[in-house]
């Protein structure tokens, strides 16, 4: 049996498939990736690589991918919602495929769990956090608190441990009561276990960039996106496909 083939444009130069995809959908989908070569998690870093997106989209289409995602949250929100829509158009024109971005993924994920007021935990420096705050408000959400880890190193972000992520989620949750969900933003953070722990401890849905990115790409490809035991978002995924 030939598995569906989905393509990822990822920030690191190595172009490896993030581990959340195989963990969530092992045996159901084949993923392949191409790397942008992002040097740092900052506007300067994004500006240096963003024009490579079209060429990588075309490469993935030529390799047989059936749908594509730009798997970088800040890469797709840093210039705002309109620029995110333009990125998708660029990808679609280059590839001829259904396309999405990780910023779309977190927005759709938050809506899927019924969130409006959102506590936000990130890997980012203040400049990028401000841009995320603006993007979320533009998308109809109210950030209740937003704190980041001030990381710019692309490799270092993947080394943040579960304990540190859980503690950051606790801090943003406790900073101002009444959030409907917690968002963990940055596709480089490894968040599956942290999200499970936070949902169990705080009783609130958690949407995090990389898992949501795979969930959204599955839906973009009209594939079932549920994944047992991986939190509220993946339970909601049993119910609906995207419009």
N, C-alpha and C positions, 0 to 999 in steps of 0.2 A: 504493500500500500504506500502510495506517495503522500507524504504529509504536506499540508499547506505550508507555503514558504513566505515568511514575512521579513521585511528589510528594516534595518535600524541605521540611522545616522547618529553616531555617538561622538561626544567631545574628545576623548583621548585618542592620540594618534594611532595606537595599536589596533583600534577597531575591533575590540573584543565584545562579544555579546554579554551584557550585564547578567550576573548570575540569577537575578530574580526571574527572568523569563523561563529558563529551563526548570527552575524550582517550582514555578506556578503551573507550567503547561508541558511538563515532560511527556514525551510520547504522543503529543497532540499536534505539535507545530515544529517546523524547522525555522530557526532564526539565523539570519546572517547580518553582519554589520560592516560599516565602513567608518573610519575615524577622521575627524576634522583636524586633529592636531592642535587642540586648544592648549595654549601655554599657561594661562592663568584664568581664574574665575573672577573676571572683572570686565568692565566695558571695553577696555583696551584689548583684552584677550578675545572677546566676542567679535569686535570689529575686524580683527586680523583674520578670522576664519569664516565669517558668515557667508561670504561670497562663494565658498566652495560647496555649499549645500546642493546647488543644482547639479553639478558634475557628479557628486556622490549618489544623488537620487537616480540619475541616468545609469550609473554603474550597477546599482542594485536592481533596477528594472531589467537590465541586460542579463543579470545573473539568474533571473526567473522569479524575483519577488512579486507577490500579488498585492501587497499594500505596504506603505512606508510610514515610519514615524521619525521625526527629528527628536531624539531622546536627550534633550537638554532643556531643562525648565527655564533657567535664566537666559539661555541663548535665544529662546523664543519669546520671552516676555519683556526683555530689557528695553526694547524700543516701543512697547505698548501693544494694545490689542490689534490695531490696524496693521502694524508691521507683522504681527503673528499671522494674520490672515494672508498677507502678501507672501510670506514664506511658504505657506501651504500651496499657494497658487504657483510659485516658482517650482516647487517640488513636483506638483502635478503636471505642469507643462513639460518639465524635463523627463518625466517618467511615464506619463500616461496612466498613472495608477491612483487609487484612492490614497490620500495622504492626511496625516495628522501631526500634531506636535505634543510634546510633554506638557506645555502650558494648556492646551486644549484638554489634555488628560486630567489635570488636577481640577480644572473648572468642572468638567463633566462628572468627575468623581465626587466632588463636593456636592454638586446638585443631586447626584444619585443617592447620597445618604441623607438628603434633606437639610443640608447646612446652609445657613445664611451668615450667622456670626461665627467667626473662625479664629481660633488661637493658632498662631503660626510659629513654627520652629524651623530654622534654616541653617545652612552651612555658611551663609554669605557675610560679606562686609556690609557696612551701613549703606553705601551707595546702592548696592544691589537690593538690599532690603527695602529701601525707599521705592525703588522701581517695582518691586513685587507688591508692596502696599498699594501703589497706584493701579497696577494691573488688576488686583483683586477687587478693588472698589469699582473700577471700570466694568468689571464682569458681574457686579451686583452683590458682592459680599462685603461684610463689615469685619475687618480684622479687629479682634478685641485686644490682642497683645501680639507683638512680633519681636522675636529675639533670634540672633544668629551667632554662629561660632567664629566668625571673622576669618574664615579660611579662604585663601586664594590659590593654594597649591592643588593642582588637579589630582595628584597621587595621594596627598594627605587626606583628602576628603573621604576616600574609600577606606581609610584606616581608623575612622571614628568608630568607637565601640558601642555596643548596644547599651551598656550602662550609662554612658554619657548622653546618648540620644534619649533614653527614657527620662533621665533627669531634666534635660532641656524641655521635653514635653510637659513634665510636671510643672516646671517654672512658668511656662506660657499659659498653661491651664489655670494655675493658681493666681496669676497676675491680675486677672479681672474675671469674675464669675460670669457664667451664662453662655459660654460658647457652645455651639451646636456640634462642632467637630474640631479636630486638630489636624492641621496640614503640616507635614514635614517636607520641606521644599529643598531639593537639589538631587538630581539624578545620580550623582556620584555616591551619595550616602547609601549604605547597606541597611535597609530599614525593616525587612520583613519580620524579624524577631522582635524588634523594638515596638513595632505597631501592634503585634499580638499582645505583648506585655502591657502596653498602655491601654488598649481597649479593655483588657481584663481588669486592670487596676482602677481605671477611672470611669469605665462604663460609657465611654464616648467613642464614636467612630473616628478612625484615623485614616486619612488619605495621604499617601506618601508618593513622591515623584516617580521612582522607578517602577514599583508595582502598579501604580495607576497608569503609567505609560504603557505597560504591556496589556493591562486590562482594556485600555482604550484602543490600542492597535488591534487587538482581537475583534473588538466591536466594529472598528472601521473596516475590517476584512469580512464582516458578517459571520464571524465564528463565535461559538459559545465562549463566554469570558469567565464563567464561574470557576472557582478553585476552592475545594473544600478545606476548611481549617485555616484560612488566611485572612479572616476578618470580615467586617460588615460589608465592605465594598464588593467583595467577591461572592457574598451571599446575594446582594442586590443584583448582581450580574446574571443570576438565573432568570430574572424577570423580563428584562427589556433589552432590545438592541437599539442603537442610536437612530435618531431621525435622519 
